[in-house]
Amino acid sequence: MLHNLEHSMGMHSYDLGMNHLGDMTSEEVMSLMSSLRVPSQWQRNITYKSNPNQMLPDSVDWREKGCVTEVKYQGSCGSCWAFSAVGALEAQLKLKTGKLVSLSAQNLVDCSEKYGNKGCNGGFMTEAFQYIIDNKGIDSEASYPYKATDQKCQYDSKYRAATCSKYTELPYGREDVLKEAVANKGPVCVGVDASHPSFFLYRSGVYYDPACTQKVNHGVLVIGYGDLNGKEYWLVKNSSKLFTGWPQTSFLSSFSTITLKISGFPFNHISYTPGTLGIFSISCFYLYPRALNEFCLV
């Protein structure tokens, strides 16, 4: 394709490849991927207290501290919001108890409708956290496995694996605060614009699409950051399989310098095979949950 020819000539920093989404229209792809439902009356509750004078580490990767579970694949269910939420809480569970437990995204898909979530038709991470808070827990993935479809709620407190006391929201578009939160608190839920063909046909390299907007439609999890040749990047865990044949247990590092328009420059410079981890232009909002000091474990 023309893009890859131009890439070979140094005109682009990434190349594209055919995958299972290649014969679908953009509208059809987005019906699968556009599942982040920002509440119409949502008002940000900024409770994070930033310390702008703090010296942060040059790089952070929460996988190295055992705080990130394996990548899951959401399939044809619009449950990105649920995977983003459980990923953040899994890290807090590990930090509080020393145990890394996969939490049930299906629990959120099936049981949080009264909070405004629509199961496989989309949802939002704040509503997922509020459900866990009010429900006084969430089941483990082992006891409540993912089915990629809407089901009757089957939550059972006997299999409760974690609780959540509160969640904290970060200021809109503040890359510095996001970096501070990732360094000090753990992985952070993030909304992104994943609506562009270059995004879902991406194969390798440093991804950048200037058409990226602040209209977020997909939920992911920032698990770290770093610097390569003077340029900063984010490490992002995703739940959408973007390329047929890529292993589902790998990670991709994404490189982003957030401007006023919130655009990103992802890439895969670390020696991990590209898989279900995404390449996104980070946009709109950031938040992370704070777990209770004690968890009700299986």
N, C-alpha and C positions, 0 to 999 in steps of 0.2 A: 504494500500500500504506500501511497505518497508520503504519509507521515514518517514511515520507517525509512524511506529513502532519504528524506530530509534529515532524519535523526543520524543516519550514517554519514551525512555531510556536516554534522555538527550544528545543525539548525535547531534541534530539539534535544532536551536532556533525558528523554525517556522514549521507549518504543511501545507499540501496541501489538496485540495479538488476538486472534480469533478464539472465542470461548463459547460456552453454552448460552450466552446472552447475545451473541453476535447476529443471530437471525431474527432477533426481536426488535420491535420499534422502541424508541426511547420511552414512549408512553407505557408500553408493556413492561419494560424493565423497571420503570419507576413504580408501577403498581406492586411490584415485589419489594422494592427497596425503600420506597418513601413511606415509612411507617412511624415516623416521629410526629406525634400529635401534640404540638405546643398548645396548652389550654388557651381558649380565646380570652379568658379573663385573668390570665396568669400575670401576677405582679411579683417581681423579684424581691426576695427578702434577703438582703445582703447582711450576713452575720459574720463573715470571715474577717478577722482582724489581721491586717497585713503589717509586716515589719520591713519597710523599704530599705533600711540600713543593714539588714541581715546579709551575711556572706553565705551564698548558696554553693553547693558543690558544682563542679563543672559539668558533671553528668550524673544521671540517676537512671537505674534500670531495676524496677521492682521484681523482675524475674530472678535477679541475682540474690535477692533476699527471700526467695521462695514464697512470694506473695501473689503470684499470678497462676491461675489454673490453666489447663490446656484450652486451646481454642475450640469453641463449639460452632457448629454450623446451623443457622436458623432455618434453612430450607426455604420453602415457599410461604412461610408464616411471617407476617410483619412484626417480629418480636425483638428487633434490635434494641429497643428501649429496655426490655427485660434483661437481656444479656449484659447490657452496659451497667444496669443497676446491680445485678448480682455480682458482677466482676469487681465493682468498687467495694461491696460489702465483704466479699471473700477476702480481700486484702486486709480489711480492718479486723476480720476474724482471726487471720493469721497473726497480725501484730499484737492482738490482745491475748491470744491463747497459745500461740505457737503451732497451731494446727491449720493446715490448708485443706479446706473442704469445699467441694463444688456445691453451690446452692442451686435451688430449683428455679430456673426461668419459667418452666411450665406452671409452677405454683402462681407466679405473677400473672401469666397469660390467662389462667382460668379464674382467678379469685379477686382481681382488683378492679372489676368493671365499675363498681359503685363509686370509685374514685375518679372516673372519667376515662380510664383505659378501655380499649376495645379489643383486647386479645390479639389475635392474628391480624386485625385491621389497624393496629397501631396503638401507641401509648406514649407515656412520658415518664422520665425517671423520678421526678419529684413525687408523682402519684404512686409510683411503685414503692418508694421509701415510706411514704405516709401509710400505705397499706401495711407494710411490715411493722411499723411502729404501733399502729392501732391493733393489728392482729397479734401483737406480742410474739412475732416470730415468723420464720420462713423455713420450709422443709429443705432437706438435702436433695441434691440431684439423684442420689442413689435411691432414695425412698419415693421420689416423685419425678420420674424421668421425663425428658423432653420428648414430645410427640409431634411437634410442628403443626398442631391443629387446636382449635378451640374445644374444650371439654368442660364438663361439670366440675366445679371446684371440689378437689379431693384433699385439701389440706388436713393434716392430722398432727396435732400438737405432740403426739408421741415421738414423731420423727423430726421435731424442730431442731434445726442445726445452728441457727443464729437469730439474734434479735438486733434491733437498731433503736437507739435512743433519740437520735435527731439527724438531720442532714443540714449541710451548710452550703449556701450558694455564693459564688464568686462574682465580682463585678463584671459587667458586660465588656467583652473585648480586651481585657487586661492581660496581655501575655505575661507580664512580669509577675502578676499575682497568681496566675495559673502555674507558672514555674515554681513559685514559692510553695504553693499548696502541694504540688506533686512531690517536691523535695521533702517537705515537712510532715505531710499527712498521709500520702499514699496515692494510688491511682485515682483519677478523676474522671467522672462521666462528662462527655462532651457531645454537643450536637454539631453536625457537619452538613455541608451541601454536597450530596453525592449524585446530582442529577445530570451530569454531563457525560456524553458518550466516551470522551477520553478517559473518564474515571473508570467506567466499567469494562473498557477494553484495554486498560493499562496492563503491561506485562512486566517491564523492568525499567530501571533508571530513576532519575530524579523527576518526579511528576510535578507539573505546574500547569494550571489552566487559568489564565487571566479572567475567564468568564465566571469564575466562582463567585457566588453571591453570599449574602448573609441570611438567605432563606434556607434554614436548616431542615433536613428531612430524614436524617439517619443518625442513630445514636451509637457511639463507640466509647472506648475507654483509653485514656492517655495513661500509659504505664511507665513513662520516663521521658528523658530528654538528653541531649548532648550537643556536641559541637564537632563539626568536621571541616577542617580547612577554613576555620573562621566563620562558618555558617551553622546556625543552630538547627536542630531537628527535634521532632517529637517522636516517641515510640508509641504506636497506636495499636491496640487490640481490637479486632473487628469480628463480626459474626456472620458476614456475608461472603460466601465463596465466590471469588471473582474470576477464577480461571480454572477450567476443567483440567483435572490431572494434578493440580497443586495439592500437596499434602495438607491435611486439616489440622496438623499439630505444630505448625510453624508460625514464625512471627516476621513481620516486615517493619522496618523502621521508617518512619515518615519524617520528612524534613520540612520545617515550616518557619517562615519568618512572618509573623502576623502584622499586617499593616492596618491602616484605618479601614481598609476594605476587607480585612480579615482574609487574606489569601495564603495558600500553603504551597510548599515545595517538598513533597515526599520523595523518598528514595529507599533503596535497599542495600546500603553499603555494608551492613553487618553480615557476617557469614551464616545467615539463616536462609533457607530456601523460601521463596515467596509462597504464601499460602492464604489462609483466610484472614490474615491481618491486612488492614486496609491502608489506603493511601488517600489522605483527605486534606481538603482545605478546611481548617478549623474555624468555626464560626459560632456566633451567638452567645452560648452560655456554658458555664462550667459549674459543677457541683460535686461534692463527695459526701458520703454518709459517715457519721461517727457512731461507732458501735458502743454498746454497753461494756462496762468493765468485765462483766461476767456474761457468758453465753450459755444458753441451754443447748448442750451438745447431744448428739445421738449417743 
